């Protein structure tokens, strides 16, 4: 949903209530789990090392639970405090060129394993893009902690198709700021 001002909580709530009943906007649900390329989409995989040891691992998992991978300002998720569990529907708000986009996503699956924690959410029809994104933290055998984003997407809204280079630029901007947001959160927890 394209808006000329930042959506307030009432508008976001009404948007989410409508979107909760809708299906995913793409047929390849769950494909980020297998780290494969999905034909017909832009496929992205990015990662950053966040630290090492049990404290860094605990902080990284807490960052995911608190949705800290969203940098705030121009890109955020609402409502705040939602649990990371399959089926949860969120609104992802992004400001691009002075306009606000209200986008809907649903958590497809959650990973909660000994050395991997995160979730993937997929787009609903109220999203400007079509696809899925995985937010994952992993602890390697030598104790290093990494944050990864894996996604496949393609423009769904006609403005996103028309402004494809700009949309891809903002996707790259989100990735860079998301990595920095996660790193900042973990480093602050460790200091």
LINBELCOR-V946781 format. One record per run of one state. SS is the DSSP state (H for helix, E for strand, - for the rest). FROM is the first residue (numbers start at 1). TO is the last residue. Records with the same first field share a line. If there is no record, write none. Layout:
# LINBELCOR-V946781
SS = FROM-TO ; FROM-TO
This chain:
# LINBELCOR-V946781
- = 1-1 ; 4-8 ; 20-23 ; 25-30 ; 35-41 ; 53-53 ; 66-71 ; 73-74 ; 79-88 ; 97-98 ; 113-115 ; 125-128 ; 140-143 ; 156-157 ; 163-163 ; 191-191
E = 2-3 ; 24-24 ; 42-52 ; 72-72 ; 75-78 ; 89-96 ; 99-112 ; 116-124 ; 129-139 ; 144-155
H = 9-19 ; 31-34 ; 54-65 ; 158-162 ; 164-190
